[in-house]
């Protein structure tokens, strides 16, 4: 535990770090151990860097989730279309057959 009184931080907030596209943070003073523990439980951090790092990590996770969802939206219909075309042409495949291999088998069947 930090020596009291002290400051605790969270991000985002009303204060801006210097630099381009800089992260924001907020801070609050705490004087008692009870207030200190309560603020930590509410998502405050002992250092500004911890608070900003946490906010940055959350943004990265959100961006990764959004990318994963976007890729799923593209891949699933594409795979279904390949499978439908393969069935129409009588091309054999199973769940282990990669999209690339399936596309090559379809192309070979069309030739």
Phi and psi restraints in degrees (range 20) as a CNS / XPLOR table:
assign (resid 1 and name C) (resid 2 and name N)
       (resid 2 and name CA) (resid 2 and name C) 1.0 -72.1 20.0 2
assign (resid 2 and name N) (resid 2 and name CA)
       (resid 2 and name C) (resid 3 and name N) 1.0 159.2 20.0 2
assign (resid 2 and name C) (resid 3 and name N)
       (resid 3 and name CA) (resid 3 and name C) 1.0 -72.4 20.0 2
assign (resid 3 and name N) (resid 3 and name CA)
       (resid 3 and name C) (resid 4 and name N) 1.0 131.4 20.0 2
assign (resid 3 and name C) (resid 4 and name N)
       (resid 4 and name CA) (resid 4 and name C) 1.0 -94.1 20.0 2
assign (resid 4 and name N) (resid 4 and name CA)
       (resid 4 and name C) (resid 5 and name N) 1.0 149.1 20.0 2
assign (resid 4 and name C) (resid 5 and name N)
       (resid 5 and name CA) (resid 5 and name C) 1.0 -72.0 20.0 2
assign (resid 5 and name N) (resid 5 and name CA)
       (resid 5 and name C) (resid 6 and name N) 1.0 157.5 20.0 2
assign (resid 5 and name C) (resid 6 and name N)
       (resid 6 and name CA) (resid 6 and name C) 1.0 -151.6 20.0 2
assign (resid 6 and name N) (resid 6 and name CA)
       (resid 6 and name C) (resid 7 and name N) 1.0 176.6 20.0 2
assign (resid 6 and name C) (resid 7 and name N)
       (resid 7 and name CA) (resid 7 and name C) 1.0 -106.7 20.0 2
assign (resid 7 and name N) (resid 7 and name CA)
       (resid 7 and name C) (resid 8 and name N) 1.0 145.5 20.0 2
assign (resid 7 and name C) (resid 8 and name N)
       (resid 8 and name CA) (resid 8 and name C) 1.0 -122.0 20.0 2
assign (resid 8 and name N) (resid 8 and name CA)
       (resid 8 and name C) (resid 9 and name N) 1.0 156.2 20.0 2
assign (resid 8 and name C) (resid 9 and name N)
       (resid 9 and name CA) (resid 9 and name C) 1.0 -130.1 20.0 2
assign (resid 9 and name N) (resid 9 and name CA)
       (resid 9 and name C) (resid 10 and name N) 1.0 155.2 20.0 2
assign (resid 9 and name C) (resid 10 and name N)
       (resid 10 and name CA) (resid 10 and name C) 1.0 -148.5 20.0 2
assign (resid 10 and name N) (resid 10 and name CA)
       (resid 10 and name C) (resid 11 and name N) 1.0 161.2 20.0 2
assign (resid 10 and name C) (resid 11 and name N)
       (resid 11 and name CA) (resid 11 and name C) 1.0 -141.8 20.0 2
assign (resid 11 and name N) (resid 11 and name CA)
       (resid 11 and name C) (resid 12 and name N) 1.0 140.5 20.0 2
assign (resid 11 and name C) (resid 12 and name N)
       (resid 12 and name CA) (resid 12 and name C) 1.0 -76.7 20.0 2
assign (resid 12 and name N) (resid 12 and name CA)
       (resid 12 and name C) (resid 13 and name N) 1.0 170.4 20.0 2
assign (resid 12 and name C) (resid 13 and name N)
       (resid 13 and name CA) (resid 13 and name C) 1.0 -162.9 20.0 2
assign (resid 13 and name N) (resid 13 and name CA)
       (resid 13 and name C) (resid 14 and name N) 1.0 -165.6 20.0 2
assign (resid 13 and name C) (resid 14 and name N)
       (resid 14 and name CA) (resid 14 and name C) 1.0 -89.4 20.0 2
assign (resid 14 and name N) (resid 14 and name CA)
       (resid 14 and name C) (resid 15 and name N) 1.0 -5.7 20.0 2
assign (resid 14 and name C) (resid 15 and name N)
       (resid 15 and name CA) (resid 15 and name C) 1.0 -106.9 20.0 2
assign (resid 15 and name N) (resid 15 and name CA)
       (resid 15 and name C) (resid 16 and name N) 1.0 139.2 20.0 2
assign (resid 15 and name C) (resid 16 and name N)
       (resid 16 and name CA) (resid 16 and name C) 1.0 -109.6 20.0 2
assign (resid 16 and name N) (resid 16 and name CA)
       (resid 16 and name C) (resid 17 and name N) 1.0 132.5 20.0 2
assign (resid 16 and name C) (resid 17 and name N)
       (resid 17 and name CA) (resid 17 and name C) 1.0 -70.3 20.0 2
assign (resid 17 and name N) (resid 17 and name CA)
       (resid 17 and name C) (resid 18 and name N) 1.0 152.4 20.0 2
assign (resid 17 and name C) (resid 18 and name N)
       (resid 18 and name CA) (resid 18 and name C) 1.0 -67.8 20.0 2
assign (resid 18 and name N) (resid 18 and name CA)
       (resid 18 and name C) (resid 19 and name N) 1.0 148.6 20.0 2
assign (resid 18 and name C) (resid 19 and name N)
       (resid 19 and name CA) (resid 19 and name C) 1.0 118.3 20.0 2
assign (resid 19 and name N) (resid 19 and name CA)
       (resid 19 and name C) (resid 20 and name N) 1.0 171.8 20.0 2
assign (resid 19 and name C) (resid 20 and name N)
       (resid 20 and name CA) (resid 20 and name C) 1.0 -77.8 20.0 2
assign (resid 20 and name N) (resid 20 and name CA)
       (resid 20 and name C) (resid 21 and name N) 1.0 142.1 20.0 2
assign (resid 20 and name C) (resid 21 and name N)
       (resid 21 and name CA) (resid 21 and name C) 1.0 47.5 20.0 2
assign (resid 21 and name N) (resid 21 and name CA)
       (resid 21 and name C) (resid 22 and name N) 1.0 43.9 20.0 2
assign (resid 21 and name C) (resid 22 and name N)
       (resid 22 and name CA) (resid 22 and name C) 1.0 -76.6 20.0 2
assign (resid 22 and name N) (resid 22 and name CA)
       (resid 22 and name C) (resid 23 and name N) 1.0 146.4 20.0 2
assign (resid 22 and name C) (resid 23 and name N)
       (resid 23 and name CA) (resid 23 and name C) 1.0 -71.4 20.0 2
assign (resid 23 and name N) (resid 23 and name CA)
       (resid 23 and name C) (resid 24 and name N) 1.0 161.0 20.0 2
assign (resid 23 and name C) (resid 24 and name N)
       (resid 24 and name CA) (resid 24 and name C) 1.0 -113.6 20.0 2
assign (resid 24 and name N) (resid 24 and name CA)
       (resid 24 and name C) (resid 25 and name N) 1.0 159.3 20.0 2
assign (resid 24 and name C) (resid 25 and name N)
       (resid 25 and name CA) (resid 25 and name C) 1.0 -152.6 20.0 2
assign (resid 25 and name N) (resid 25 and name CA)
       (resid 25 and name C) (resid 26 and name N) 1.0 166.8 20.0 2
assign (resid 25 and name C) (resid 26 and name N)
       (resid 26 and name CA) (resid 26 and name C) 1.0 -133.4 20.0 2
assign (resid 26 and name N) (resid 26 and name CA)
       (resid 26 and name C) (resid 27 and name N) 1.0 158.6 20.0 2
assign (resid 26 and name C) (resid 27 and name N)
       (resid 27 and name CA) (resid 27 and name C) 1.0 -141.4 20.0 2
assign (resid 27 and name N) (resid 27 and name CA)
       (resid 27 and name C) (resid 28 and name N) 1.0 158.4 20.0 2
assign (resid 27 and name C) (resid 28 and name N)
       (resid 28 and name CA) (resid 28 and name C) 1.0 -146.9 20.0 2
assign (resid 28 and name N) (resid 28 and name CA)
       (resid 28 and name C) (resid 29 and name N) 1.0 144.6 20.0 2
assign (resid 28 and name C) (resid 29 and name N)
       (resid 29 and name CA) (resid 29 and name C) 1.0 -89.2 20.0 2
assign (resid 29 and name N) (resid 29 and name CA)
       (resid 29 and name C) (resid 30 and name N) 1.0 138.6 20.0 2
assign (resid 29 and name C) (resid 30 and name N)
       (resid 30 and name CA) (resid 30 and name C) 1.0 -126.2 20.0 2
assign (resid 30 and name N) (resid 30 and name CA)
       (resid 30 and name C) (resid 31 and name N) 1.0 142.3 20.0 2
assign (resid 30 and name C) (resid 31 and name N)
       (resid 31 and name CA) (resid 31 and name C) 1.0 -118.3 20.0 2
assign (resid 31 and name N) (resid 31 and name CA)
       (resid 31 and name C) (resid 32 and name N) 1.0 -22.1 20.0 2
assign (resid 31 and name C) (resid 32 and name N)
       (resid 32 and name CA) (resid 32 and name C) 1.0 -116.3 20.0 2
assign (resid 32 and name N) (resid 32 and name CA)
       (resid 32 and name C) (resid 33 and name N) 1.0 158.0 20.0 2
assign (resid 32 and name C) (resid 33 and name N)
       (resid 33 and name CA) (resid 33 and name C) 1.0 -65.1 20.0 2
assign (resid 33 and name N) (resid 33 and name CA)
       (resid 33 and name C) (resid 34 and name N) 1.0 -38.4 20.0 2
assign (resid 33 and name C) (resid 34 and name N)
       (resid 34 and name CA) (resid 34 and name C) 1.0 -62.8 20.0 2
assign (resid 34 and name N) (resid 34 and name CA)
       (resid 34 and name C) (resid 35 and name N) 1.0 -44.5 20.0 2
assign (resid 34 and name C) (resid 35 and name N)
       (resid 35 and name CA) (resid 35 and name C) 1.0 -64.5 20.0 2
assign (resid 35 and name N) (resid 35 and name CA)
       (resid 35 and name C) (resid 36 and name N) 1.0 -41.5 20.0 2
assign (resid 35 and name C) (resid 36 and name N)
       (resid 36 and name CA) (resid 36 and name C) 1.0 -57.6 20.0 2
assign (resid 36 and name N) (resid 36 and name CA)
       (resid 36 and name C) (resid 37 and name N) 1.0 -52.4 20.0 2
assign (resid 36 and name C) (resid 37 and name N)
       (resid 37 and name CA) (resid 37 and name C) 1.0 -65.6 20.0 2
assign (resid 37 and name N) (resid 37 and name CA)
       (resid 37 and name C) (resid 38 and name N) 1.0 -38.5 20.0 2
assign (resid 37 and name C) (resid 38 and name N)
       (resid 38 and name CA) (resid 38 and name C) 1.0 -63.8 20.0 2
assign (resid 38 and name N) (resid 38 and name CA)
       (resid 38 and name C) (resid 39 and name N) 1.0 -43.4 20.0 2
assign (resid 38 and name C) (resid 39 and name N)
       (resid 39 and name CA) (resid 39 and name C) 1.0 -66.0 20.0 2
assign (resid 39 and name N) (resid 39 and name CA)
       (resid 39 and name C) (resid 40 and name N) 1.0 -40.1 20.0 2
assign (resid 39 and name C) (resid 40 and name N)
       (resid 40 and name CA) (resid 40 and name C) 1.0 -61.4 20.0 2
assign (resid 40 and name N) (resid 40 and name CA)
       (resid 40 and name C) (resid 41 and name N) 1.0 -40.3 20.0 2
assign (resid 40 and name C) (resid 41 and name N)
       (resid 41 and name CA) (resid 41 and name C) 1.0 -66.1 20.0 2
assign (resid 41 and name N) (resid 41 and name CA)
       (resid 41 and name C) (resid 42 and name N) 1.0 -25.1 20.0 2
assign (resid 41 and name C) (resid 42 and name N)
       (resid 42 and name CA) (resid 42 and name C) 1.0 -86.6 20.0 2
assign (resid 42 and name N) (resid 42 and name CA)
       (resid 42 and name C) (resid 43 and name N) 1.0 1.6 20.0 2
assign (resid 42 and name C) (resid 43 and name N)
       (resid 43 and name CA) (resid 43 and name C) 1.0 102.6 20.0 2
assign (resid 43 and name N) (resid 43 and name CA)
       (resid 43 and name C) (resid 44 and name N) 1.0 13.3 20.0 2
assign (resid 43 and name C) (resid 44 and name N)
       (resid 44 and name CA) (resid 44 and name C) 1.0 -85.3 20.0 2
assign (resid 44 and name N) (resid 44 and name CA)
       (resid 44 and name C) (resid 45 and name N) 1.0 157.4 20.0 2
assign (resid 44 and name C) (resid 45 and name N)
       (resid 45 and name CA) (resid 45 and name C) 1.0 -126.5 20.0 2
assign (resid 45 and name N) (resid 45 and name CA)
       (resid 45 and name C) (resid 46 and name N) 1.0 159.4 20.0 2
assign (resid 45 and name C) (resid 46 and name N)
       (resid 46 and name CA) (resid 46 and name C) 1.0 -73.3 20.0 2
assign (resid 46 and name N) (resid 46 and name CA)
       (resid 46 and name C) (resid 47 and name N) 1.0 -26.0 20.0 2
assign (resid 46 and name C) (resid 47 and name N)
       (resid 47 and name CA) (resid 47 and name C) 1.0 -128.6 20.0 2
assign (resid 47 and name N) (resid 47 and name CA)
       (resid 47 and name C) (resid 48 and name N) 1.0 155.5 20.0 2
assign (resid 47 and name C) (resid 48 and name N)
       (resid 48 and name CA) (resid 48 and name C) 1.0 -64.1 20.0 2
assign (resid 48 and name N) (resid 48 and name CA)
       (resid 48 and name C) (resid 49 and name N) 1.0 -39.7 20.0 2
assign (resid 48 and name C) (resid 49 and name N)
       (resid 49 and name CA) (resid 49 and name C) 1.0 -63.6 20.0 2
assign (resid 49 and name N) (resid 49 and name CA)
       (resid 49 and name C) (resid 50 and name N) 1.0 -38.2 20.0 2
assign (resid 49 and name C) (resid 50 and name N)
       (resid 50 and name CA) (resid 50 and name C) 1.0 -62.5 20.0 2
assign (resid 50 and name N) (resid 50 and name CA)
       (resid 50 and name C) (resid 51 and name N) 1.0 -44.8 20.0 2
assign (resid 50 and name C) (resid 51 and name N)
       (resid 51 and name CA) (resid 51 and name C) 1.0 -63.6 20.0 2
assign (resid 51 and name N) (resid 51 and name CA)
       (resid 51 and name C) (resid 52 and name N) 1.0 -45.7 20.0 2
assign (resid 51 and name C) (resid 52 and name N)
       (resid 52 and name CA) (resid 52 and name C) 1.0 -68.4 20.0 2
assign (resid 52 and name N) (resid 52 and name CA)
       (resid 52 and name C) (resid 53 and name N) 1.0 -39.7 20.0 2
assign (resid 52 and name C) (resid 53 and name N)
       (resid 53 and name CA) (resid 53 and name C) 1.0 -61.8 20.0 2
assign (resid 53 and name N) (resid 53 and name CA)
       (resid 53 and name C) (resid 54 and name N) 1.0 -40.5 20.0 2
assign (resid 53 and name C) (resid 54 and name N)
       (resid 54 and name CA) (resid 54 and name C) 1.0 -64.2 20.0 2
assign (resid 54 and name N) (resid 54 and name CA)
       (resid 54 and name C) (resid 55 and name N) 1.0 -44.7 20.0 2
assign (resid 54 and name C) (resid 55 and name N)
       (resid 55 and name CA) (resid 55 and name C) 1.0 -63.8 20.0 2
assign (resid 55 and name N) (resid 55 and name CA)
       (resid 55 and name C) (resid 56 and name N) 1.0 -40.5 20.0 2
assign (resid 55 and name C) (resid 56 and name N)
       (resid 56 and name CA) (resid 56 and name C) 1.0 -64.9 20.0 2
assign (resid 56 and name N) (resid 56 and name CA)
       (resid 56 and name C) (resid 57 and name N) 1.0 -40.3 20.0 2
assign (resid 56 and name C) (resid 57 and name N)
       (resid 57 and name CA) (resid 57 and name C) 1.0 -64.2 20.0 2
assign (resid 57 and name N) (resid 57 and name CA)
       (resid 57 and name C) (resid 58 and name N) 1.0 -40.9 20.0 2
assign (resid 57 and name C) (resid 58 and name N)
       (resid 58 and name CA) (resid 58 and name C) 1.0 -63.5 20.0 2
assign (resid 58 and name N) (resid 58 and name CA)
       (resid 58 and name C) (resid 59 and name N) 1.0 -40.2 20.0 2
assign (resid 58 and name C) (resid 59 and name N)
       (resid 59 and name CA) (resid 59 and name C) 1.0 -64.2 20.0 2
assign (resid 59 and name N) (resid 59 and name CA)
       (resid 59 and name C) (resid 60 and name N) 1.0 -40.6 20.0 2
assign (resid 59 and name C) (resid 60 and name N)
       (resid 60 and name CA) (resid 60 and name C) 1.0 -64.1 20.0 2
assign (resid 60 and name N) (resid 60 and name CA)
       (resid 60 and name C) (resid 61 and name N) 1.0 -41.3 20.0 2
assign (resid 60 and name C) (resid 61 and name N)
       (resid 61 and name CA) (resid 61 and name C) 1.0 -65.1 20.0 2
assign (resid 61 and name N) (resid 61 and name CA)
       (resid 61 and name C) (resid 62 and name N) 1.0 -42.8 20.0 2
assign (resid 61 and name C) (resid 62 and name N)
       (resid 62 and name CA) (resid 62 and name C) 1.0 -61.6 20.0 2
assign (resid 62 and name N) (resid 62 and name CA)
       (resid 62 and name C) (resid 63 and name N) 1.0 -42.5 20.0 2
assign (resid 62 and name C) (resid 63 and name N)
       (resid 63 and name CA) (resid 63 and name C) 1.0 -65.3 20.0 2
assign (resid 63 and name N) (resid 63 and name CA)
       (resid 63 and name C) (resid 64 and name N) 1.0 -40.7 20.0 2
assign (resid 63 and name C) (resid 64 and name N)
       (resid 64 and name CA) (resid 64 and name C) 1.0 -64.6 20.0 2
assign (resid 64 and name N) (resid 64 and name CA)
       (resid 64 and name C) (resid 65 and name N) 1.0 -41.7 20.0 2
assign (resid 64 and name C) (resid 65 and name N)
       (resid 65 and name CA) (resid 65 and name C) 1.0 -62.6 20.0 2
assign (resid 65 and name N) (resid 65 and name CA)
       (resid 65 and name C) (resid 66 and name N) 1.0 -42.6 20.0 2
assign (resid 65 and name C) (resid 66 and name N)
       (resid 66 and name CA) (resid 66 and name C) 1.0 -64.0 20.0 2
assign (resid 66 and name N) (resid 66 and name CA)
       (resid 66 and name C) (resid 67 and name N) 1.0 -40.8 20.0 2
assign (resid 66 and name C) (resid 67 and name N)
       (resid 67 and name CA) (resid 67 and name C) 1.0 -64.6 20.0 2
assign (resid 67 and name N) (resid 67 and name CA)
       (resid 67 and name C) (resid 68 and name N) 1.0 -43.7 20.0 2
assign (resid 67 and name C) (resid 68 and name N)
       (resid 68 and name CA) (resid 68 and name C) 1.0 -59.7 20.0 2
assign (resid 68 and name N) (resid 68 and name CA)
       (resid 68 and name C) (resid 69 and name N) 1.0 -44.6 20.0 2
assign (resid 68 and name C) (resid 69 and name N)
       (resid 69 and name CA) (resid 69 and name C) 1.0 -62.2 20.0 2
assign (resid 69 and name N) (resid 69 and name CA)
       (resid 69 and name C) (resid 70 and name N) 1.0 -41.3 20.0 2
assign (resid 69 and name C) (resid 70 and name N)
       (resid 70 and name CA) (resid 70 and name C) 1.0 -65.4 20.0 2
assign (resid 70 and name N) (resid 70 and name CA)
       (resid 70 and name C) (resid 71 and name N) 1.0 -41.3 20.0 2
assign (resid 70 and name C) (resid 71 and name N)
       (resid 71 and name CA) (resid 71 and name C) 1.0 -64.4 20.0 2
assign (resid 71 and name N) (resid 71 and name CA)
       (resid 71 and name C) (resid 72 and name N) 1.0 -42.4 20.0 2
assign (resid 71 and name C) (resid 72 and name N)
       (resid 72 and name CA) (resid 72 and name C) 1.0 -59.5 20.0 2
assign (resid 72 and name N) (resid 72 and name CA)
       (resid 72 and name C) (resid 73 and name N) 1.0 -40.9 20.0 2
assign (resid 72 and name C) (resid 73 and name N)
       (resid 73 and name CA) (resid 73 and name C) 1.0 -63.4 20.0 2
assign (resid 73 and name N) (resid 73 and name CA)
       (resid 73 and name C) (resid 74 and name N) 1.0 -32.7 20.0 2
assign (resid 73 and name C) (resid 74 and name N)
       (resid 74 and name CA) (resid 74 and name C) 1.0 -82.6 20.0 2
assign (resid 74 and name N) (resid 74 and name CA)
       (resid 74 and name C) (resid 75 and name N) 1.0 -45.9 20.0 2
assign (resid 74 and name C) (resid 75 and name N)
       (resid 75 and name CA) (resid 75 and name C) 1.0 -68.4 20.0 2
assign (resid 75 and name N) (resid 75 and name CA)
       (resid 75 and name C) (resid 76 and name N) 1.0 -44.6 20.0 2
assign (resid 75 and name C) (resid 76 and name N)
       (resid 76 and name CA) (resid 76 and name C) 1.0 -61.3 20.0 2
assign (resid 76 and name N) (resid 76 and name CA)
       (resid 76 and name C) (resid 77 and name N) 1.0 -49.1 20.0 2
assign (resid 76 and name C) (resid 77 and name N)
       (resid 77 and name CA) (resid 77 and name C) 1.0 -63.8 20.0 2
assign (resid 77 and name N) (resid 77 and name CA)
       (resid 77 and name C) (resid 78 and name N) 1.0 -35.7 20.0 2
assign (resid 77 and name C) (resid 78 and name N)
       (resid 78 and name CA) (resid 78 and name C) 1.0 -64.5 20.0 2
assign (resid 78 and name N) (resid 78 and name CA)
       (resid 78 and name C) (resid 79 and name N) 1.0 -43.2 20.0 2
assign (resid 78 and name C) (resid 79 and name N)
       (resid 79 and name CA) (resid 79 and name C) 1.0 -64.5 20.0 2
assign (resid 79 and name N) (resid 79 and name CA)
       (resid 79 and name C) (resid 80 and name N) 1.0 -42.6 20.0 2
assign (resid 79 and name C) (resid 80 and name N)
       (resid 80 and name CA) (resid 80 and name C) 1.0 -62.1 20.0 2
assign (resid 80 and name N) (resid 80 and name CA)
       (resid 80 and name C) (resid 81 and name N) 1.0 -39.0 20.0 2
assign (resid 80 and name C) (resid 81 and name N)
       (resid 81 and name CA) (resid 81 and name C) 1.0 -66.0 20.0 2
assign (resid 81 and name N) (resid 81 and name CA)
       (resid 81 and name C) (resid 82 and name N) 1.0 -41.9 20.0 2
assign (resid 81 and name C) (resid 82 and name N)
       (resid 82 and name CA) (resid 82 and name C) 1.0 -61.7 20.0 2
assign (resid 82 and name N) (resid 82 and name CA)
       (resid 82 and name C) (resid 83 and name N) 1.0 -45.3 20.0 2
assign (resid 82 and name C) (resid 83 and name N)
       (resid 83 and name CA) (resid 83 and name C) 1.0 -63.2 20.0 2
assign (resid 83 and name N) (resid 83 and name CA)
       (resid 83 and name C) (resid 84 and name N) 1.0 -40.4 20.0 2
assign (resid 83 and name C) (resid 84 and name N)
       (resid 84 and name CA) (resid 84 and name C) 1.0 -63.9 20.0 2
assign (resid 84 and name N) (resid 84 and name CA)
       (resid 84 and name C) (resid 85 and name N) 1.0 -43.4 20.0 2
assign (resid 84 and name C) (resid 85 and name N)
       (resid 85 and name CA) (resid 85 and name C) 1.0 -65.7 20.0 2
assign (resid 85 and name N) (resid 85 and name CA)
       (resid 85 and name C) (resid 86 and name N) 1.0 -40.4 20.0 2
assign (resid 85 and name C) (resid 86 and name N)
       (resid 86 and name CA) (resid 86 and name C) 1.0 -62.7 20.0 2
assign (resid 86 and name N) (resid 86 and name CA)
       (resid 86 and name C) (resid 87 and name N) 1.0 -43.7 20.0 2
assign (resid 86 and name C) (resid 87 and name N)
       (resid 87 and name CA) (resid 87 and name C) 1.0 -62.0 20.0 2
assign (resid 87 and name N) (resid 87 and name CA)
       (resid 87 and name C) (resid 88 and name N) 1.0 -42.2 20.0 2
assign (resid 87 and name C) (resid 88 and name N)
       (resid 88 and name CA) (resid 88 and name C) 1.0 -63.0 20.0 2
assign (resid 88 and name N) (resid 88 and name CA)
       (resid 88 and name C) (resid 89 and name N) 1.0 -32.9 20.0 2
assign (resid 88 and name C) (resid 89 and name N)
       (resid 89 and name CA) (resid 89 and name C) 1.0 -92.0 20.0 2
assign (resid 89 and name N) (resid 89 and name CA)
       (resid 89 and name C) (resid 90 and name N) 1.0 -6.8 20.0 2
assign (resid 89 and name C) (resid 90 and name N)
       (resid 90 and name CA) (resid 90 and name C) 1.0 77.7 20.0 2
assign (resid 90 and name N) (resid 90 and name CA)
       (resid 90 and name C) (resid 91 and name N) 1.0 27.1 20.0 2
assign (resid 90 and name C) (resid 91 and name N)
       (resid 91 and name CA) (resid 91 and name C) 1.0 -85.0 20.0 2
assign (resid 91 and name N) (resid 91 and name CA)
       (resid 91 and name C) (resid 92 and name N) 1.0 130.7 20.0 2
assign (resid 91 and name C) (resid 92 and name N)
       (resid 92 and name CA) (resid 92 and name C) 1.0 -83.4 20.0 2
assign (resid 92 and name N) (resid 92 and name CA)
       (resid 92 and name C) (resid 93 and name N) 1.0 144.0 20.0 2
assign (resid 92 and name C) (resid 93 and name N)
       (resid 93 and name CA) (resid 93 and name C) 1.0 -163.4 20.0 2
assign (resid 93 and name N) (resid 93 and name CA)
       (resid 93 and name C) (resid 94 and name N) 1.0 166.0 20.0 2
assign (resid 93 and name C) (resid 94 and name N)
       (resid 94 and name CA) (resid 94 and name C) 1.0 -143.3 20.0 2
assign (resid 94 and name N) (resid 94 and name CA)
       (resid 94 and name C) (resid 95 and name N) 1.0 -173.5 20.0 2
assign (resid 94 and name C) (resid 95 and name N)
       (resid 95 and name CA) (resid 95 and name C) 1.0 -65.3 20.0 2
assign (resid 95 and name N) (resid 95 and name CA)
       (resid 95 and name C) (resid 96 and name N) 1.0 -20.2 20.0 2
assign (resid 95 and name C) (resid 96 and name N)
       (resid 96 and name CA) (resid 96 and name C) 1.0 -81.0 20.0 2
assign (resid 96 and name N) (resid 96 and name CA)
       (resid 96 and name C) (resid 97 and name N) 1.0 -17.6 20.0 2
assign (resid 96 and name C) (resid 97 and name N)
       (resid 97 and name CA) (resid 97 and name C) 1.0 -69.8 20.0 2
assign (resid 97 and name N) (resid 97 and name CA)
       (resid 97 and name C) (resid 98 and name N) 1.0 122.8 20.0 2
assign (resid 97 and name C) (resid 98 and name N)
       (resid 98 and name CA) (resid 98 and name C) 1.0 -71.0 20.0 2
assign (resid 98 and name N) (resid 98 and name CA)
       (resid 98 and name C) (resid 99 and name N) 1.0 161.0 20.0 2
assign (resid 98 and name C) (resid 99 and name N)
       (resid 99 and name CA) (resid 99 and name C) 1.0 -59.2 20.0 2
assign (resid 99 and name N) (resid 99 and name CA)
       (resid 99 and name C) (resid 100 and name N) 1.0 -41.6 20.0 2
assign (resid 99 and name C) (resid 100 and name N)
       (resid 100 and name CA) (resid 100 and name C) 1.0 -62.1 20.0 2
assign (resid 100 and name N) (resid 100 and name CA)
       (resid 100 and name C) (resid 101 and name N) 1.0 -48.1 20.0 2
assign (resid 100 and name C) (resid 101 and name N)
       (resid 101 and name CA) (resid 101 and name C) 1.0 -63.4 20.0 2
assign (resid 101 and name N) (resid 101 and name CA)
       (resid 101 and name C) (resid 102 and name N) 1.0 -40.6 20.0 2
assign (resid 101 and name C) (resid 102 and name N)
       (resid 102 and name CA) (resid 102 and name C) 1.0 -64.4 20.0 2
assign (resid 102 and name N) (resid 102 and name CA)
       (resid 102 and name C) (resid 103 and name N) 1.0 -42.5 20.0 2
assign (resid 102 and name C) (resid 103 and name N)
       (resid 103 and name CA) (resid 103 and name C) 1.0 -62.5 20.0 2
assign (resid 103 and name N) (resid 103 and name CA)
       (resid 103 and name C) (resid 104 and name N) 1.0 -39.0 20.0 2
assign (resid 103 and name C) (resid 104 and name N)
       (resid 104 and name CA) (resid 104 and name C) 1.0 -66.9 20.0 2
assign (resid 104 and name N) (resid 104 and name CA)
       (resid 104 and name C) (resid 105 and name N) 1.0 -40.4 20.0 2
assign (resid 104 and name C) (resid 105 and name N)
       (resid 105 and name CA) (resid 105 and name C) 1.0 -64.4 20.0 2
assign (resid 105 and name N) (resid 105 and name CA)
       (resid 105 and name C) (resid 106 and name N) 1.0 -39.7 20.0 2
assign (resid 105 and name C) (resid 106 and name N)
       (resid 106 and name CA) (resid 106 and name C) 1.0 -64.7 20.0 2
assign (resid 106 and name N) (resid 106 and name CA)
       (resid 106 and name C) (resid 107 and name N) 1.0 -45.1 20.0 2
assign (resid 106 and name C) (resid 107 and name N)
       (resid 107 and name CA) (resid 107 and name C) 1.0 -61.8 20.0 2
assign (resid 107 and name N) (resid 107 and name CA)
       (resid 107 and name C) (resid 108 and name N) 1.0 -40.9 20.0 2
assign (resid 107 and name C) (resid 108 and name N)
       (resid 108 and name CA) (resid 108 and name C) 1.0 -65.9 20.0 2
assign (resid 108 and name N) (resid 108 and name CA)
       (resid 108 and name C) (resid 109 and name N) 1.0 -37.8 20.0 2
assign (resid 108 and name C) (resid 109 and name N)
       (resid 109 and name CA) (resid 109 and name C) 1.0 -67.3 20.0 2
assign (resid 109 and name N) (resid 109 and name CA)
       (resid 109 and name C) (resid 110 and name N) 1.0 -34.7 20.0 2
assign (resid 109 and name C) (resid 110 and name N)
       (resid 110 and name CA) (resid 110 and name C) 1.0 -71.9 20.0 2
assign (resid 110 and name N) (resid 110 and name CA)
       (resid 110 and name C) (resid 111 and name N) 1.0 -27.5 20.0 2
